[in-house]
Amino acid sequence: MRHATLTMIGMIALARIIVRNSILLVDFINQSIREGACWEDAVIKASAVRDQPIILTAVVAMVGGFFILDDPIFNGLAISLIFGFFNN
């Protein structure tokens, strides 16, 4: 039970990091547009900088979810987190 609880705390922290990275992606896009870049160039530039951290964090959170799949309390939450990050 303790293993699942610690893993769940890590999953929540990783989910927060993914949201923060996504907000930074939008902020990078808005900053490039304010500097005069067209929308397409701003998206490409921001994606080149921010996509790798978002993808890596999501993959780590998905892998971490597999460790709590066998826990009867967190099983449903682990499934929703794994497939939620997969769809993100």
Biopython code that builds the backbone (N, CA, C, O; Angstrom):
import numpy as np
from Bio.PDB.StructureBuilder import StructureBuilder

atoms = [
    (1, "MET", "N", (0.819, -1.197, 0.000)),
    (1, "MET", "CA", (0.000, 0.000, 0.000)),
    (1, "MET", "C", (0.860, 1.257, 0.000)),
    (1, "MET", "O", (0.526, 2.244, -0.656)),
    (2, "ARG", "N", (1.953, 1.221, 0.727)),
    (2, "ARG", "CA", (2.805, 2.398, 0.805)),
    (2, "ARG", "C", (3.431, 2.699, -0.554)),
    (2, "ARG", "O", (3.562, 3.862, -0.934)),
    (3, "HIS", "N", (3.817, 1.652, -1.287)),
    (3, "HIS", "CA", (4.402, 1.816, -2.613)),
    (3, "HIS", "C", (3.430, 2.524, -3.545)),
    (3, "HIS", "O", (3.827, 3.417, -4.295)),
    (4, "ALA", "N", (2.171, 2.135, -3.505)),
    (4, "ALA", "CA", (1.166, 2.742, -4.369)),
    (4, "ALA", "C", (0.922, 4.197, -3.982)),
    (4, "ALA", "O", (0.726, 5.042, -4.855)),
    (5, "THR", "N", (0.932, 4.496, -2.707)),
    (5, "THR", "CA", (0.714, 5.870, -2.260)),
    (5, "THR", "C", (1.855, 6.771, -2.714)),
    (5, "THR", "O", (1.615, 7.875, -3.201)),
    (6, "LEU", "N", (3.079, 6.315, -2.561)),
    (6, "LEU", "CA", (4.216, 7.119, -3.007)),
    (6, "LEU", "C", (4.207, 7.290, -4.520)),
    (6, "LEU", "O", (4.536, 8.363, -5.026)),
    (7, "THR", "N", (3.836, 6.246, -5.239)),
    (7, "THR", "CA", (3.746, 6.355, -6.691)),
    (7, "THR", "C", (2.667, 7.346, -7.086)),
    (7, "THR", "O", (2.843, 8.107, -8.037)),
    (8, "MET", "N", (1.555, 7.346, -6.370)),
    (8, "MET", "CA", (0.468, 8.275, -6.679)),
    (8, "MET", "C", (0.898, 9.715, -6.448)),
    (8, "MET", "O", (0.524, 10.598, -7.220)),
    (9, "ILE", "N", (1.666, 9.967, -5.417)),
    (9, "ILE", "CA", (2.178, 11.321, -5.174)),
    (9, "ILE", "C", (3.073, 11.744, -6.337)),
    (9, "ILE", "O", (3.003, 12.887, -6.790)),
    (10, "GLY", "N", (3.906, 10.839, -6.816)),
    (10, "GLY", "CA", (4.747, 11.136, -7.971)),
    (10, "GLY", "C", (3.936, 11.393, -9.225)),
    (10, "GLY", "O", (4.280, 12.267, -10.022)),
    (11, "MET", "N", (2.855, 10.634, -9.408)),
    (11, "MET", "CA", (1.994, 10.834, -10.582)),
    (11, "MET", "C", (1.340, 12.211, -10.550)),
    (11, "MET", "O", (1.246, 12.877, -11.581)),
    (12, "ILE", "N", (0.898, 12.633, -9.395)),
    (12, "ILE", "CA", (0.281, 13.955, -9.264)),
    (12, "ILE", "C", (1.302, 15.039, -9.566)),
    (12, "ILE", "O", (0.982, 16.017, -10.242)),
    (13, "ALA", "N", (2.516, 14.882, -9.080)),
    (13, "ALA", "CA", (3.566, 15.862, -9.361)),
    (13, "ALA", "C", (3.887, 15.906, -10.850)),
    (13, "ALA", "O", (4.076, 16.988, -11.407)),
    (14, "LEU", "N", (3.951, 14.751, -11.501)),
    (14, "LEU", "CA", (4.223, 14.724, -12.930)),
    (14, "LEU", "C", (3.087, 15.355, -13.736)),
    (14, "LEU", "O", (3.336, 16.037, -14.730)),
    (15, "ALA", "N", (1.858, 15.134, -13.317)),
    (15, "ALA", "CA", (0.720, 15.747, -14.005)),
    (15, "ALA", "C", (0.800, 17.268, -13.903)),
    (15, "ALA", "O", (0.491, 17.979, -14.860)),
    (16, "ARG", "N", (1.211, 17.754, -12.756)),
    (16, "ARG", "CA", (1.370, 19.208, -12.580)),
    (16, "ARG", "C", (2.469, 19.749, -13.498)),
    (16, "ARG", "O", (2.327, 20.834, -14.062)),
    (17, "ILE", "N", (3.537, 19.014, -13.644)),
    (17, "ILE", "CA", (4.633, 19.446, -14.515)),
    (17, "ILE", "C", (4.172, 19.479, -15.971)),
    (17, "ILE", "O", (4.543, 20.385, -16.717)),
    (18, "ILE", "N", (3.367, 18.500, -16.379)),
    (18, "ILE", "CA", (2.867, 18.483, -17.758)),
    (18, "ILE", "C", (1.994, 19.690, -18.021)),
    (18, "ILE", "O", (2.105, 20.313, -19.076)),
    (19, "VAL", "N", (1.124, 20.033, -17.079)),
    (19, "VAL", "CA", (0.269, 21.212, -17.247)),
    (19, "VAL", "C", (1.123, 22.470, -17.320)),
    (19, "VAL", "O", (0.866, 23.349, -18.142)),
    (20, "ARG", "N", (2.127, 22.559, -16.474)),
    (20, "ARG", "CA", (3.015, 23.729, -16.486)),
    (20, "ARG", "C", (3.755, 23.838, -17.819)),
    (20, "ARG", "O", (3.886, 24.932, -18.368)),
    (21, "ASN", "N", (4.234, 22.719, -18.335)),
    (21, "ASN", "CA", (4.920, 22.735, -19.626)),
    (21, "ASN", "C", (3.982, 23.159, -20.755)),
    (21, "ASN", "O", (4.399, 23.861, -21.676)),
    (22, "SER", "N", (2.734, 22.740, -20.689)),
    (22, "SER", "CA", (1.767, 23.133, -21.713)),
    (22, "SER", "C", (1.482, 24.623, -21.650)),
    (22, "SER", "O", (1.348, 25.275, -22.685)),
    (23, "ILE", "N", (1.389, 25.165, -20.444)),
    (23, "ILE", "CA", (1.184, 26.609, -20.295)),
    (23, "ILE", "C", (2.386, 27.366, -20.844)),
    (23, "ILE", "O", (2.222, 28.398, -21.494)),
    (24, "LEU", "N", (3.584, 26.866, -20.591)),
    (24, "LEU", "CA", (4.782, 27.499, -21.140)),
    (24, "LEU", "C", (4.795, 27.455, -22.662)),
    (24, "LEU", "O", (5.261, 28.396, -23.305)),
    (25, "LEU", "N", (4.290, 26.376, -23.241)),
    (25, "LEU", "CA", (4.195, 26.280, -24.696)),
    (25, "LEU", "C", (3.314, 27.392, -25.250)),
    (25, "LEU", "O", (3.686, 28.067, -26.209)),
    (26, "VAL", "N", (2.154, 27.580, -24.649)),
    (26, "VAL", "CA", (1.247, 28.646, -25.090)),
    (26, "VAL", "C", (1.885, 30.012, -24.868)),
    (26, "VAL", "O", (1.739, 30.903, -25.704)),
    (27, "ASP", "N", (2.584, 30.185, -23.761)),
    (27, "ASP", "CA", (3.254, 31.453, -23.484)),
    (27, "ASP", "C", (4.347, 31.740, -24.510)),
    (27, "ASP", "O", (4.501, 32.881, -24.946)),
    (28, "PHE", "N", (5.105, 30.715, -24.899)),
    (28, "PHE", "CA", (6.123, 30.894, -25.939)),
    (28, "PHE", "C", (5.481, 31.325, -27.253)),
    (28, "PHE", "O", (6.013, 32.193, -27.945)),
    (29, "ILE", "N", (4.348, 30.731, -27.601)),
    (29, "ILE", "CA", (3.648, 31.085, -28.832)),
    (29, "ILE", "C", (3.192, 32.535, -28.772)),
    (29, "ILE", "O", (3.403, 33.293, -29.718)),
    (30, "ASN", "N", (2.571, 32.920, -27.671)),
    (30, "ASN", "CA", (2.099, 34.307, -27.530)),
    (30, "ASN", "C", (3.240, 35.308, -27.567)),
    (30, "ASN", "O", (3.095, 36.382, -28.151)),
    (31, "GLN", "N", (4.372, 34.978, -26.957)),
    (31, "GLN", "CA", (5.523, 35.872, -26.961)),
    (31, "GLN", "C", (6.071, 36.043, -28.371)),
    (31, "GLN", "O", (6.428, 37.156, -28.758)),
    (32, "SER", "N", (6.145, 34.978, -29.136)),
    (32, "SER", "CA", (6.629, 35.077, -30.516)),
    (32, "SER", "C", (5.689, 35.898, -31.379)),
    (32, "SER", "O", (6.136, 36.654, -32.242)),
    (33, "ILE", "N", (4.393, 35.756, -31.155)),
    (33, "ILE", "CA", (3.422, 36.551, -31.914)),
    (33, "ILE", "C", (3.554, 38.024, -31.556)),
    (33, "ILE", "O", (3.468, 38.878, -32.438)),
    (34, "ARG", "N", (3.762, 38.340, -30.275)),
    (34, "ARG", "CA", (3.964, 39.731, -29.871)),
    (34, "ARG", "C", (5.232, 40.317, -30.480)),
    (34, "ARG", "O", (5.302, 41.519, -30.738)),
    (35, "GLU", "N", (6.230, 39.473, -30.709)),
    (35, "GLU", "CA", (7.479, 39.939, -31.309)),
    (35, "GLU", "C", (7.368, 40.090, -32.820)),
    (35, "GLU", "O", (8.318, 40.533, -33.466)),
    (36, "GLY", "N", (6.226, 39.730, -33.391)),
    (36, "GLY", "CA", (5.998, 39.960, -34.808)),
    (36, "GLY", "C", (6.015, 38.722, -35.688)),
    (36, "GLY", "O", (5.865, 38.837, -36.904)),
    (37, "ALA", "N", (6.190, 37.548, -35.112)),
    (37, "ALA", "CA", (6.195, 36.327, -35.916)),
    (37, "ALA", "C", (4.770, 35.964, -36.317)),
    (37, "ALA", "O", (3.821, 36.253, -35.588)),
    (38, "CYS", "N", (4.623, 35.335, -37.468)),
    (38, "CYS", "CA", (3.291, 34.867, -37.854)),
    (38, "CYS", "C", (2.924, 33.659, -36.993)),
    (38, "CYS", "O", (3.787, 33.055, -36.357)),
    (39, "TRP", "N", (1.641, 33.316, -36.979)),
    (39, "TRP", "CA", (1.133, 32.278, -36.087)),
    (39, "TRP", "C", (1.806, 30.931, -36.344)),
    (39, "TRP", "O", (2.191, 30.240, -35.401)),
    (40, "GLU", "N", (1.949, 30.558, -37.611)),
    (40, "GLU", "CA", (2.540, 29.262, -37.937)),
    (40, "GLU", "C", (3.993, 29.171, -37.477)),
    (40, "GLU", "O", (4.413, 28.157, -36.920)),
    (41, "ASP", "N", (4.756, 30.238, -37.715)),
    (41, "ASP", "CA", (6.161, 30.244, -37.288)),
    (41, "ASP", "C", (6.278, 30.219, -35.762)),
    (41, "ASP", "O", (7.179, 29.587, -35.209)),
    (42, "ALA", "N", (5.359, 30.912, -35.093)),
    (42, "ALA", "CA", (5.389, 30.935, -33.630)),
    (42, "ALA", "C", (5.112, 29.552, -33.061)),
    (42, "ALA", "O", (5.747, 29.144, -32.088)),
    (43, "VAL", "N", (4.169, 28.826, -33.657)),
    (43, "VAL", "CA", (3.849, 27.472, -33.188)),
    (43, "VAL", "C", (5.021, 26.530, -33.427)),
    (43, "VAL", "O", (5.359, 25.721, -32.563)),
    (44, "ILE", "N", (5.641, 26.635, -34.602)),
    (44, "ILE", "CA", (6.779, 25.763, -34.916)),
    (44, "ILE", "C", (7.948, 26.038, -33.987)),
    (44, "ILE", "O", (8.582, 25.110, -33.484)),
    (45, "LYS", "N", (8.229, 27.301, -33.763)),
    (45, "LYS", "CA", (9.351, 27.671, -32.889)),
    (45, "LYS", "C", (9.110, 27.217, -31.446)),
    (45, "LYS", "O", (10.007, 26.669, -30.806)),
    (46, "ALA", "N", (7.905, 27.444, -30.943)),
    (46, "ALA", "CA", (7.594, 27.049, -29.568)),
    (46, "ALA", "C", (7.593, 25.525, -29.428)),
    (46, "ALA", "O", (8.047, 24.991, -28.416)),
    (47, "SER", "N", (7.090, 24.844, -30.428)),
    (47, "SER", "CA", (7.066, 23.374, -30.370)),
    (47, "SER", "C", (8.466, 22.788, -30.383)),
    (47, "SER", "O", (8.735, 21.789, -29.716)),
    (48, "ALA", "N", (9.355, 23.409, -31.141)),
    (48, "ALA", "CA", (10.735, 22.928, -31.186)),
    (48, "ALA", "C", (11.395, 23.025, -29.813)),
    (48, "ALA", "O", (12.262, 22.218, -29.478)),
    (49, "VAL", "N", (10.985, 24.010, -29.026)),
    (49, "VAL", "CA", (11.594, 24.209, -27.709)),
    (49, "VAL", "C", (10.895, 23.396, -26.624)),
    (49, "VAL", "O", (11.563, 22.814, -25.770)),
    (50, "ARG", "N", (9.552, 23.343, -26.642)),
    (50, "ARG", "CA", (8.801, 22.809, -25.510)),
    (50, "ARG", "C", (8.238, 21.408, -25.683)),
    (50, "ARG", "O", (7.840, 20.798, -24.691)),
    (51, "ASP", "N", (8.187, 20.874, -26.886)),
    (51, "ASP", "CA", (7.557, 19.564, -27.073)),
    (51, "ASP", "C", (8.316, 18.429, -26.397)),
    (51, "ASP", "O", (7.699, 17.534, -25.819)),
    (52, "GLN", "N", (9.626, 18.452, -26.460)),
    (52, "GLN", "CA", (10.396, 17.357, -25.868)),
    (52, "GLN", "C", (10.165, 17.231, -24.362)),
    (52, "GLN", "O", (9.943, 16.118, -23.886)),
    (53, "PRO", "N", (10.207, 18.331, -23.586)),
    (53, "PRO", "CA", (9.928, 18.163, -22.147)),
    (53, "PRO", "C", (8.509, 17.670, -21.865)),
    (53, "PRO", "O", (8.300, 16.886, -20.940)),
    (54, "ILE", "N", (7.530, 18.125, -22.659)),
    (54, "ILE", "CA", (6.152, 17.685, -22.453)),
    (54, "ILE", "C", (6.024, 16.195, -22.738)),
    (54, "ILE", "O", (5.422, 15.462, -21.953)),
    (55, "ILE", "N", (6.577, 15.748, -23.838)),
    (55, "ILE", "CA", (6.467, 14.345, -24.224)),
    (55, "ILE", "C", (7.208, 13.449, -23.240)),
    (55, "ILE", "O", (6.680, 12.412, -22.839)),
    (56, "LEU", "N", (8.410, 13.824, -22.848)),
    (56, "LEU", "CA", (9.176, 13.003, -21.910)),
    (56, "LEU", "C", (8.486, 12.888, -20.553)),
    (56, "LEU", "O", (8.467, 11.813, -19.953)),
    (57, "THR", "N", (7.923, 13.985, -20.071)),
    (57, "THR", "CA", (7.229, 13.948, -18.791)),
    (57, "THR", "C", (5.975, 13.092, -18.881)),
    (57, "THR", "O", (5.669, 12.348, -17.949)),
    (58, "ALA", "N", (5.247, 13.185, -19.982)),
    (58, "ALA", "CA", (4.050, 12.361, -20.157)),
    (58, "ALA", "C", (4.402, 10.879, -20.223)),
    (58, "ALA", "O", (3.693, 10.048, -19.656)),
    (59, "VAL", "N", (5.482, 10.544, -20.905)),
    (59, "VAL", "CA", (5.905, 9.143, -20.991)),
    (59, "VAL", "C", (6.308, 8.612, -19.615)),
    (59, "VAL", "O", (5.972, 7.483, -19.259)),
    (60, "VAL", "N", (7.016, 9.413, -18.856)),
    (60, "VAL", "CA", (7.414, 8.985, -17.508)),
    (60, "VAL", "C", (6.179, 8.788, -16.630)),
    (60, "VAL", "O", (6.129, 7.838, -15.850)),
    (61, "ALA", "N", (5.189, 9.663, -16.743)),
    (61, "ALA", "CA", (3.966, 9.517, -15.955)),
    (61, "ALA", "C", (3.189, 8.266, -16.377)),
    (61, "ALA", "O", (2.615, 7.576, -15.534)),
    (62, "MET", "N", (3.173, 7.978, -17.672)),
    (62, "MET", "CA", (2.494, 6.772, -18.143)),
    (62, "MET", "C", (3.188, 5.522, -17.608)),
    (62, "MET", "O", (2.525, 4.593, -17.148)),
    (63, "VAL", "N", (4.499, 5.497, -17.666)),
    (63, "VAL", "CA", (5.253, 4.345, -17.162)),
    (63, "VAL", "C", (5.040, 4.205, -15.652)),
    (63, "VAL", "O", (4.894, 3.092, -15.147)),
    (64, "GLY", "N", (5.021, 5.317, -14.939)),
    (64, "GLY", "CA", (4.762, 5.268, -13.498)),
    (64, "GLY", "C", (3.382, 4.732, -13.173)),
    (64, "GLY", "O", (3.189, 4.105, -12.132)),
    (65, "GLY", "N", (2.419, 4.971, -14.053)),
    (65, "GLY", "CA", (1.072, 4.465, -13.832)),
    (65, "GLY", "C", (0.996, 2.958, -13.872)),
    (65, "GLY", "O", (0.139, 2.360, -13.221)),
    (66, "PHE", "N", (1.876, 2.339, -14.623)),
    (66, "PHE", "CA", (1.868, 0.878, -14.695)),
    (66, "PHE", "C", (2.237, 0.230, -13.359)),
    (66, "PHE", "O", (1.872, -0.919, -13.110)),
    (67, "PHE", "N", (2.954, 0.951, -12.502)),
    (67, "PHE", "CA", (3.358, 0.398, -11.213)),
    (67, "PHE", "C", (2.217, 0.360, -10.210)),
    (67, "PHE", "O", (2.290, -0.373, -9.224)),
    (68, "ILE", "N", (1.161, 1.138, -10.443)),
    (68, "ILE", "CA", (0.041, 1.130, -9.501)),
    (68, "ILE", "C", (-1.201, 0.463, -10.096)),
    (68, "ILE", "O", (-2.288, 0.564, -9.527)),
    (69, "LEU", "N", (-1.048, -0.210, -11.228)),
    (69, "LEU", "CA", (-2.188, -0.909, -11.819)),
    (69, "LEU", "C", (-2.691, -2.062, -10.960)),
    (69, "LEU", "O", (-3.886, -2.357, -10.962)),
    (70, "ASP", "N", (-1.802, -2.714, -10.232)),
    (70, "ASP", "CA", (-2.216, -3.857, -9.427)),
    (70, "ASP", "C", (-2.793, -3.468, -8.072)),
    (70, "ASP", "O", (-3.260, -4.336, -7.335)),
    (71, "ASP", "N", (-2.773, -2.198, -7.734)),
    (71, "ASP", "CA", (-3.335, -1.744, -6.466)),
    (71, "ASP", "C", (-4.851, -1.616, -6.595)),
    (71, "ASP", "O", (-5.329, -0.964, -7.523)),
    (72, "PRO", "N", (-5.622, -2.224, -5.683)),
    (72, "PRO", "CA", (-7.078, -2.184, -5.825)),
    (72, "PRO", "C", (-7.682, -0.794, -5.624)),
    (72, "PRO", "O", (-8.756, -0.510, -6.155)),
    (73, "ILE", "N", (-7.026, 0.056, -4.884)),
    (73, "ILE", "CA", (-7.567, 1.396, -4.627)),
    (73, "ILE", "C", (-7.287, 2.340, -5.791)),
    (73, "ILE", "O", (-8.181, 3.065, -6.227)),
    (74, "PHE", "N", (-6.065, 2.339, -6.293)),
    (74, "PHE", "CA", (-5.665, 3.282, -7.321)),
    (74, "PHE", "C", (-5.737, 2.722, -8.743)),
    (74, "PHE", "O", (-5.312, 3.397, -9.680)),
    (75, "ASN", "N", (-6.256, 1.522, -8.929)),
    (75, "ASN", "CA", (-6.283, 0.884, -10.239)),
    (75, "ASN", "C", (-7.034, 1.727, -11.274)),
    (75, "ASN", "O", (-6.510, 1.985, -12.357)),
    (76, "GLY", "N", (-8.243, 2.151, -10.951)),
    (76, "GLY", "CA", (-9.032, 2.945, -11.890)),
    (76, "GLY", "C", (-8.376, 4.268, -12.205)),
    (76, "GLY", "O", (-8.390, 4.718, -13.351)),
    (77, "LEU", "N", (-7.804, 4.888, -11.204)),
    (77, "LEU", "CA", (-7.127, 6.163, -11.416)),
    (77, "LEU", "C", (-5.884, 5.982, -12.283)),
    (77, "LEU", "O", (-5.588, 6.827, -13.128)),
    (78, "ALA", "N", (-5.163, 4.894, -12.080)),
    (78, "ALA", "CA", (-3.970, 4.631, -12.895)),
    (78, "ALA", "C", (-4.349, 4.442, -14.357)),
    (78, "ALA", "O", (-3.663, 4.949, -15.245)),
    (79, "ILE", "N", (-5.425, 3.723, -14.615)),
    (79, "ILE", "CA", (-5.864, 3.512, -15.995)),
    (79, "ILE", "C", (-6.253, 4.833, -16.641)),
    (79, "ILE", "O", (-5.878, 5.101, -17.783)),
    (80, "SER", "N", (-7.000, 5.656, -15.923)),
    (80, "SER", "CA", (-7.405, 6.937, -16.505)),
    (80, "SER", "C", (-6.219, 7.866, -16.720)),
    (80, "SER", "O", (-6.192, 8.614, -17.697)),
    (81, "LEU", "N", (-5.231, 7.832, -15.819)),
    (81, "LEU", "CA", (-4.051, 8.672, -16.004)),
    (81, "LEU", "C", (-3.207, 8.198, -17.184)),
    (81, "LEU", "O", (-2.718, 9.011, -17.968)),
    (82, "ILE", "N", (-3.037, 6.881, -17.310)),
    (82, "ILE", "CA", (-2.228, 6.353, -18.408)),
    (82, "ILE", "C", (-2.835, 6.727, -19.760)),
    (82, "ILE", "O", (-2.147, 7.236, -20.644)),
    (83, "PHE", "N", (-4.117, 6.471, -19.901)),
    (83, "PHE", "CA", (-4.743, 6.772, -21.190)),
    (83, "PHE", "C", (-5.007, 8.255, -21.368)),
    (83, "PHE", "O", (-5.120, 8.727, -22.499)),
    (84, "GLY", "N", (-5.109, 9.005, -20.268)),
    (84, "GLY", "CA", (-5.245, 10.451, -20.371)),
    (84, "GLY", "C", (-3.982, 11.094, -20.902)),
    (84, "GLY", "O", (-4.044, 11.996, -21.737)),
    (85, "PHE", "N", (-2.831, 10.636, -20.420)),
    (85, "PHE", "CA", (-1.567, 11.151, -20.940)),
    (85, "PHE", "C", (-1.328, 10.673, -22.366)),
    (85, "PHE", "O", (-0.725, 11.382, -23.173)),
    (86, "PHE", "N", (-1.804, 9.465, -22.672)),
    (86, "PHE", "CA", (-1.640, 8.924, -24.019)),
    (86, "PHE", "C", (-2.417, 9.773, -25.029)),
    (86, "PHE", "O", (-1.951, 9.986, -26.149)),
    (87, "ASN", "N", (-3.576, 10.247, -24.644)),
    (87, "ASN", "CA", (-4.390, 11.073, -25.535)),
    (87, "ASN", "C", (-3.928, 12.510, -25.575)),
    (87, "ASN", "O", (-4.306, 13.251, -26.482)),
    (88, "ASN", "N", (-3.123, 12.921, -24.620)),
    (88, "ASN", "CA", (-2.644, 14.291, -24.563)),
    (88, "ASN", "C", (-1.647, 14.509, -25.637)),
    (88, "ASN", "O", (-1.112, 15.610, -25.768)),
]
sb = StructureBuilder()
sb.init_structure("model")
sb.init_model(0)
sb.init_chain("A")
sb.init_seg("    ")
for serial, (resi, resn, name, xyz) in enumerate(atoms, 1):
    if name == "N":
        sb.init_residue(resn, " ", resi, " ")
    sb.init_atom(name, np.array(xyz, "f"), 0.0, 1.0, " ", f" {name:<3s}", serial, name[0])
structure = sb.get_structure()
